[in-house]
Amino acid sequence: MNLICCEDPSALTPCSDQYDDAAPLDMDTAIEILVRVIEIEPSYPRSIDYLATVQTHGMDAVWRRRVCDWMVNTRKIFDLSPDTVACAVHLMDQCLCVLSVDKIVLQLVSVMCLSVASKVHENRAISIEEIDLLCQGKYPRAEMVKMEMRILETAAWKLNPPSAVGIARDLLALEACSAHGCAVDIPSIESMVTHLLDVCLSEYALMPILESVKALAALEAVCLTQFHMASPVVQYALDELHFPEHRFHECVQVMLEISQKVFAIGEPHVDNTSSSGGKRHAPTQRSATPTGVDAPQHLITTAVARSPSSTHIHKKARRG
């Protein structure tokens, strides 16, 4: 099962070429986009408490945290967008609402969710060969295809769910074209909000909360902790655009605690992975298996030993 019509990268138009000359959104368009997102968000089901109601093979919140952390690290290695990882986590949570997994199956689910999400959100999807390398050759390709089909069926082929990082970006676009937008550093806020939402993907307690609420909470938390002020666009979204408020204050408190740890140094986070197209820097270490929940020590040692050079070669090949 393949979701892209052509897998030859040379036949594809780079996304950057399409967006470099794009005009900034005007205020009416930005508002229209946000209103539309709020309208369609309820059509995407929120995940249930599957650890308590579905998982019977030992899965716990630690397993999920490792999966999400691996996805975020892999995003940097593969030069993926934050939207891709957010979509992958959504697909994974939906799948885990109906399928009980052990460690081996969880790793297969996670890597195939990332593969599907990359086909939707990336100019160049993660290839089956790259997936095979990520999995250390653990899974037959027939099993990968079978799991991909199961993920698609579980999601009912709804593969572009609203994401907190996308909604936050749209809110900042609205702020940028407003009268007070020039008074704040939009790129810095976007970078820090993206980083915070990356970290929050692994928080199981935040999973059932609407993406729009998480977007507002992340903006509010960053503004409060880094700029010592409430976000004006958050208040506008609540008052004028009628963003949902359910669990907003609870979500803000959680993200404030996380923000204080994430930005503990006291200086704004500089994220080279922002939507401006900057180069991403791969970490020097990564899991030998997709999640690290089932990696033998000798594989971990081998992966750490070869990580810097293999990552450099891999990124060069993908750019070429």
N, C-alpha and C positions, 0 to 999 in steps of 0.2 A: 504494500500500500504506500503510495507516494503522493504527497499533496502538492508538488510543484510539477509543472508541465515539462520543464527543461532543467536538467541537472548540470549542463555545461556552463560554468561561470562566465566564459567568454561571450556567451550569448545574452547575458543579462546586463541591464543598465544599472550602474552603481547608484545606490540610494542618494549618496551625496550629490551626484550630478543633478538629481531631480529637485533637491531642496535648496541648493546653494543660492539660487536666484528667487526663491519664494519670498513674496512680500509679507511683512508682519501682519498679523491679524488685526482687524479693527475691532473696536469694543463690541459692536453688535454681533459680529461673527463669533467672537470669543464667548459671549453670553449664550448665543444659540447653540454652540457646541456643548457647553456645560449643561444647559437645560435638557438637551437631547440625551446626554449621558445619564442624568438623573431619571429620565423617563424609562430608559431601557434597563437600568441596573436591576430592578426587581425581577426581570425575566431570567436572570442568571441565578440559579439556586445557591444559597449559602451552604457551606459544608456543615454537617451535623457533628456531634461529639463522637467521632468514629472510634477513638481510642477506648471509649467506655462501651459502645454499643455494637461495634462491628469487628474490631480487631481481636482475634482469639489465638494468635500465634506469637504473642509476646511483645508486639510492637508497643513502644511507649513514646513519650514526648522527646526523649533523648534521640531516638532513632530519627524522628522527623527533623529535629534541629540539625543533626548531622547531614541529612539529605539537603536541607535548604542551604546550609553553609557551603556544601559542596557545589550546589548550583551557582551560588554567588561567585565562588572562586573560579568555577569553570567559565562563567560569563566573562571574567577578565582575561582568561587564557585564550578564549575563542573570539574575543572582541565582539561579544553579543551585547544587545541593548538591554537595559533594565526591564523593558516591557516583555522581552522574551522570557526572562526568569520569572517575572510575575505571572505570566500566562502559564508557564510550566508548573509552578507551585499550585495554581488554581486547578489545573488538569489533574495533578497528582492527588490533591485533596478530594476532588470529586470521585476519582477512581477508588481511593481508600475508604470512601463512604459506602462502597458496595462490595469491596474485595478485601478479605483478610489476607495478610501477607506475612511471610517470614523475612529474614534479612536478605536472602538471595532474591526473592521475588520483588522486594521493595527496591532493591538496586535496579532491577530491570524496569520496574514502573518509572522510577525517577529519570533514568537516562532516556527512556522512550518519550516521556512527557517533554523533556528538554528538546528532543529531536523534533517532535510535532510542533512545539512552540517556535522553534527556529525556522520551520517551513512557512509559518504564518508571518513572522515578524522580521525575518532577516533577508537581506538581499541574496546571501549565500547560506543555505541551510547546512547544518552539520551533516556530513556525508555518512553513509553506512560504514565506510572504512574507519572513519574517525570514531564512530560509536563503538565499533569492534575494538579499537585500541583503548578507549575509555573503559570498556568492560573487561579488558585483559583477555579477550577471547573466551569469556566465560559462557556466553549464550549463543546457541545456534541461531543463524539468521531467521530461520523459520519461526523460532520463538519470539524474536524481536518483531517480526511482521504480525504475528498473532497478538502480541501485547499492544502494538500500535492500533490495531483494529478495535481491540477492546476499549482502549482509551477513547477513541473516536466515537464509538457507540455510546459509551457512558456519558460523554459530553454532548451527545446528540448533535455532533458536528458544529457545535457553537464554540468556535475556536478563537474568538477575539473578545473575551470578557472585559468589562471595564476594570482598570487597575488603578490602585492608589497612586502609583508613580505617574501614570498618564493623566489622571485627573488633577493632581498637584501641578503638573506642567501646564495644563490648560488654565488653571487658576492663576498661575504666575504670568501667563500670557495676558490674561485679563488685567492683572495688576500693572503689567508693563505698559499697556495702552490707556491706562486711566490717568487722571490728573496727578495723582500722588505717586505714580509708578516710578518717576524719575528720581524720587527721593530715597529709593532703596536699591541695593545691589542685587538685582534679580538673578544673574548667573551664579553668584555665591550661594544665595538661598536655594536655588534649584539643585546645585551640587550637594549641599548638606542634606536637603530633604531626600534626594535620591539615595544618599548613603544611609540615612536613618531608616528609610523604608526597606532597603536591602537587609539591614540588620533585623528589622521587625518581621520579615518574612518567616523567620524561624520561631516566632512567638506563637505557640499553639493557642494561648488564651485570646489572641487577637483574631484568630481565623474566622469566627462567625460574624465579625463586625463588617458592615458594609464598606466597600472600597472608598466610597465618597467620604465616609466618616473618617477613615484612616488618613485620607489625603488631607482633610482639614486639620486633623490632630497633629500630623507631622509638620505642617506649615506653622501651626500655633506653637508647637514645642520648639522648633528651630528659632522662631522669632523671639520667644520668651527667654531661651537659654543663651542665644548668641547675640541678640540685639536688644534684649531687655525691654521688649515691647510686644503687645498683642498684634496679631496680623490683621490689618484692616480688610484684606480680601476675604479672610475667613468670616469675619462678622458680616460682610456684604453677602457672602454666599448663604449664610444662615438666614439673614433678614430678608433679602431681596430675591434670591434665587431659590429659596425654600429647600435648601439642602437638608437631608434628614439629620436630626439631632440625637436620635436614640444611641446611647452609650458614648456620645461625643466626649463628655467631661471625663468619663472613666478612661477612654482611650488616650486623651491628652495626658492624664496622670501617668499612665504606663509609659508613654513616649517621653515624657519629661525625665523619668527615671533612667530610661535607656539613653537619652540624649546626654545626660550628665556623665555617663560612662563613656559613650562614644566620643564626645568632644571634651573629655576631661582635661586635656592640655590647655584648653581655654582659648585656642585659636581656631578660626573657621576652618572646617575641613576642606582641603583642596582635592577634588576628585577629577582625575584626568579621564574619567569614563563618562563625562556628561554628554548631553546630546549635541554639543558643539562639534563633535567629531574628533576630539583629541585622542592621542595614542594611549592605549591601555598598557599597564605594566603587569606582567604575570607574577604571581607569588613564586618564591623559590622552592616551595614545597606544596604538594597536593596529594590527595588520597590515591592509593594504588587502585582502589575500586571506587565506583561512583559515590558511595556514601561513607566509606571508612568503617561501617558498622560490622564488616565481616572480612577485614583485611588481615591475612596472616602477617606476622612481624617481618618475615624475610621479604615479602612483597613491598611492605612499607619502606624498609631499608633500601631496597633496590630503586624504588620510585624516587626517594629523596636524593639518592646518589646521582641519578641521571636527570633530575628535573630541570635544572637551569638550561643545559644545552638542548635537551629535547624540546622544551617549551620554545626556545628561540627558533629552532628549525621549523617547528610546527607553525608558529605565527608567520614566519617568512613565507612559507609555502602557501598559506591561506591568502596572504596579501598579493602573492605573485599571480 
